[in-house]
Each structure stands twice: as structure tokens, then as C-alpha cells.
């Protein structure tokens, strides 16, 4: 489960690559705030299950607005030429 995918690998059929243990997105599931333990210079994007970007983060937490519904989302972290993804569950 802990393999790396180069950023240049943009194939849609690529499997999700889980965040390494040194990074974390928690709690999962969450209801008000998702905390992210990742490097400060990482790029973080949240996607819905249709692949639409829901949020691009520069901080270490995500507070979904009222326009974001309950469901499964994907946190994508890009850092130093590598990319990881993790499914998260948002429950209002």
C-alpha cells in the first residue's frame, strides 16, 4: 500500500496511493475538521469521487463549507516530485 507515484503519472486508472505513515489525514471519518500532518511546503487538493477539485489547501486543516455534502473524498498530497492520495469520509 505504500508505493510512490511520480507526478508525471496522470493516468486516470492509477490506483489510490495511500499517504505514508509519516503523513496523516485524521480523524477519518470526520465531521467538522480534517487535520493534516504533512510538510508545510506540500500541495494539498481535495477531490470529490467524480474527480472535481473541492478545495486547494495551504494550511494543515480542512473545514468544509456548507456547500460540501457528506460523502467520500480524496486528499491528494504532492511533495518533492511525488504524489500520495487517501480516501476520507465526511459526515455532516
C-alpha positions in Angstrom: 0.0 0.0 0.0 2.9 2.4 0.4 4.2 3.0 -3.0 5.1 6.2 -4.7 3.6 7.6 -8.0 5.6 10.2 -9.9 3.7 13.5 -10.5 4.1 12.9 -14.3 1.9 9.8 -13.9 -1.5 11.2 -14.6 -3.3 8.1 -15.8 -6.9 8.1 -14.7 -6.8 4.4 -14.0 -4.0 4.8 -11.5 -4.9 3.3 -8.1 -5.0 5.4 -5.0 -1.7 5.5 -3.3 -2.1 5.9 0.5 -0.3 8.5 2.5 2.9 7.2 4.1 2.8 6.7 7.8 4.9 9.9 8.4 1.9 11.9 6.9 -1.6 11.7 8.2 -5.1 12.8 7.5 -7.3 12.4 10.6 -9.8 11.7 12.0 -11.3 9.6 9.3 -14.3 9.7 9.1 -14.6 13.3 10.2 -17.5 15.8 10.6 -16.2 19.3 11.2 -12.5 19.5 10.6 -9.9 17.2 8.9 -6.4 17.6 10.3 -3.4 17.0 8.0 0.1 16.2 9.3 2.2 16.9 6.2 5.1 19.0 5.3 4.4 22.8 5.1 5.6 23.0 1.5 3.3 20.3 0.3 0.5 21.0 -2.1 -2.9 19.6 -1.0 -6.0 19.2 -3.1 -9.3 17.7 -2.1 -11.3 15.9 -4.8 -14.9 14.5 -4.8 -15.4 11.0 -6.2 -16.2 12.4 -9.7 -12.6 13.9 -9.8 -13.7 17.5 -9.3 -11.5 19.7 -7.2 -13.3 20.8 -4.0 -10.5 22.6 -2.2 -6.9 23.5 -2.5 -5.3 23.9 0.9 -2.2 25.8 2.1 -2.7 25.0 5.8 -2.9 21.9 7.9 -6.6 21.5 8.2 -9.8 21.5 6.1 -13.1 22.9 7.3 -15.7 22.1 4.6 -18.2 24.8 3.9 -22.0 24.3 3.8 -21.8 23.6 0.0 -19.8 20.4 0.6 -22.0 17.4 1.2 -21.4 14.3 3.2 -19.5 11.6 1.3 -16.2 10.2 0.3 -13.4 12.5 -0.9 -9.8 12.1 -1.8 -6.9 14.0 -0.3 -4.1 14.4 -2.8 -0.7 15.4 -1.4 2.1 16.4 -3.8 5.6 16.9 -2.2 9.1 16.8 -3.7 8.0 15.3 -7.0 5.9 12.6 -5.5 2.1 12.2 -5.0 0.0 10.4 -2.4 -3.7 10.0 -2.0 -6.0 9.0 0.7 -9.8 8.4 0.8 -11.6 10.3 3.5 -15.2 10.2 4.7 -17.0 13.4 5.6 -20.1 13.0 7.7 -22.2 16.1 8.4 
